[in-house]
């Protein structure tokens, strides 16, 4: 699975530039990127997860949908104390998303939590399809 | 595109700069920045001035889009930004408050001197670190059910005092008496409630801290005396906010506001500025939910202060009353408030957004407790962990020029990544120890990101506001020991 993203620096916050051959992959990679910031490691491995959640989100466009998706993941992470490492996009339209996500309890994870992401922002938010036909996104987090 | 700020900015006073509204089509008012020549040079290095200009697009903005000298690049609003909008024709923007709703500071005095505490510092720092949950996702000692959490949302610091986490007097010395009465827990989402259940009484991570300090300089002895501050006194500063509860409230409403922007046909240069008319259903609901988060934050700082008193009491084997651990004041620096101001010769009700800015009300303001009526509101400005913090007072000039607002801290000059690279081969804790500052942090990364030179010199920031007559310096404190997440 490609985990195509780049962490970008922002004075008080942190952001991601994300790439994906398809929109589904873009959403997946954005999730990988966010949890790589949280754990400080890009090597989040997928093992036999016992914990799975179904996520349904709506948004008036792809950009809003990306924020909703990442915010949902952040919510699960912070209330169930989970490092999410598996992101299965089942259905993605221009304004709705159905996905499954799984992960391991923070206590059982080999990773420390290096950074608390407070929230996903709309600042400089961008999702676009480039000339080659693949997808790119920029998203900034409040930390 | 890099802006040529040298050509755009107009200097209109020794420490005041303006971005004329003609600079960007869509600005409704001028931008106004309080900064020294040295600070404005630093400020020009990031995108915060463009953000000052962006805020000036908000419908109903009154006066100026203001920025304090600690301004730095945020998301949407700059951090260190102030914007007042009309209640009748203006908007409210969750981005003008930020995710950490009512992030703020409280200052506690004592009757201890350096000689009393110096040998006990390691023990006290260790005990505070154990007692007060800190770090990422820290869970509190207080476990709430959703009914009880709703009481926290309604009553704020008053809930904490009723539960035994503090003294009655503490309430009078908290901004808004630690409770915004417009809070409406019934509109807060289940998600926010879920995040709030385990986080009351936690410090969190990032730039949040609890610091033991020594008052090392007094600028206005009479005002300091009335506040109960004197040179050589040990003080405690607590900096935290509404934790995951507030973050979720903001997230929930930002999403609503994205739709509101379309519904009310509002044109904005940055989606993070999303807003709705103050008196619209979206605006009202956000304000009521924001008040819930603000109240949560006041309860949070109140509980942490209570445990701090317990730790000191145990360390010195006497009661906290005998140590005279009294609250000087508690201020919010990420908040929106509906306030009465005099503008253009008449009284107007305004929604004042302070994002990384502190309220600085003048003497005789009705919001002040009796004790501070003649001197003005204490303003608490924390610096970085290696330098100073300040206590100032609000002035009449602040009411006239900045809607009763001033700076809130040092302001970053390095991104967290830069700071980490800079600190790579350094031992920040050991460097601070050499300077007699004990630091205990959950994460080494936090120490690197929060090191002194990642921030502006807070003294320079505070001086600008002092010289501009917005908030007058009263006392300077230097750190003795810090706990961080």
HADDOCK unambig.tbl for C-alpha pairs under 7 A between the chains (distance, minus, plus):
assign (segid A and resid 9 and name CA) (segid B and resid 415 and name CA) 6.64 0.50 0.50
assign (segid A and resid 9 and name CA) (segid B and resid 417 and name CA) 6.68 0.50 0.50
assign (segid A and resid 10 and name CA) (segid B and resid 415 and name CA) 6.08 0.50 0.50
assign (segid A and resid 11 and name CA) (segid B and resid 73 and name CA) 5.90 0.50 0.50
assign (segid A and resid 11 and name CA) (segid B and resid 414 and name CA) 6.33 0.50 0.50
assign (segid A and resid 11 and name CA) (segid B and resid 415 and name CA) 4.18 0.50 0.50
assign (segid A and resid 12 and name CA) (segid B and resid 73 and name CA) 6.84 0.50 0.50
assign (segid A and resid 12 and name CA) (segid B and resid 74 and name CA) 6.38 0.50 0.50
assign (segid A and resid 12 and name CA) (segid B and resid 412 and name CA) 6.92 0.50 0.50
assign (segid A and resid 12 and name CA) (segid B and resid 415 and name CA) 5.88 0.50 0.50
assign (segid A and resid 12 and name CA) (segid B and resid 416 and name CA) 6.89 0.50 0.50
assign (segid A and resid 78 and name CA) (segid B and resid 137 and name CA) 6.60 0.50 0.50
assign (segid A and resid 79 and name CA) (segid B and resid 194 and name CA) 6.76 0.50 0.50
assign (segid A and resid 79 and name CA) (segid B and resid 195 and name CA) 5.84 0.50 0.50
assign (segid A and resid 113 and name CA) (segid B and resid 136 and name CA) 6.82 0.50 0.50
assign (segid A and resid 115 and name CA) (segid B and resid 136 and name CA) 6.91 0.50 0.50
assign (segid A and resid 116 and name CA) (segid B and resid 136 and name CA) 5.44 0.50 0.50
assign (segid A and resid 118 and name CA) (segid B and resid 247 and name CA) 6.03 0.50 0.50
assign (segid A and resid 119 and name CA) (segid B and resid 247 and name CA) 6.37 0.50 0.50
assign (segid A and resid 119 and name CA) (segid B and resid 251 and name CA) 6.88 0.50 0.50
assign (segid A and resid 121 and name CA) (segid B and resid 272 and name CA) 6.57 0.50 0.50
assign (segid A and resid 122 and name CA) (segid B and resid 271 and name CA) 5.48 0.50 0.50
assign (segid A and resid 122 and name CA) (segid B and resid 272 and name CA) 4.74 0.50 0.50
assign (segid A and resid 123 and name CA) (segid B and resid 75 and name CA) 5.25 0.50 0.50
assign (segid A and resid 123 and name CA) (segid B and resid 76 and name CA) 5.88 0.50 0.50
assign (segid A and resid 123 and name CA) (segid B and resid 270 and name CA) 6.36 0.50 0.50
assign (segid A and resid 123 and name CA) (segid B and resid 271 and name CA) 6.11 0.50 0.50
assign (segid A and resid 123 and name CA) (segid B and resid 272 and name CA) 4.95 0.50 0.50
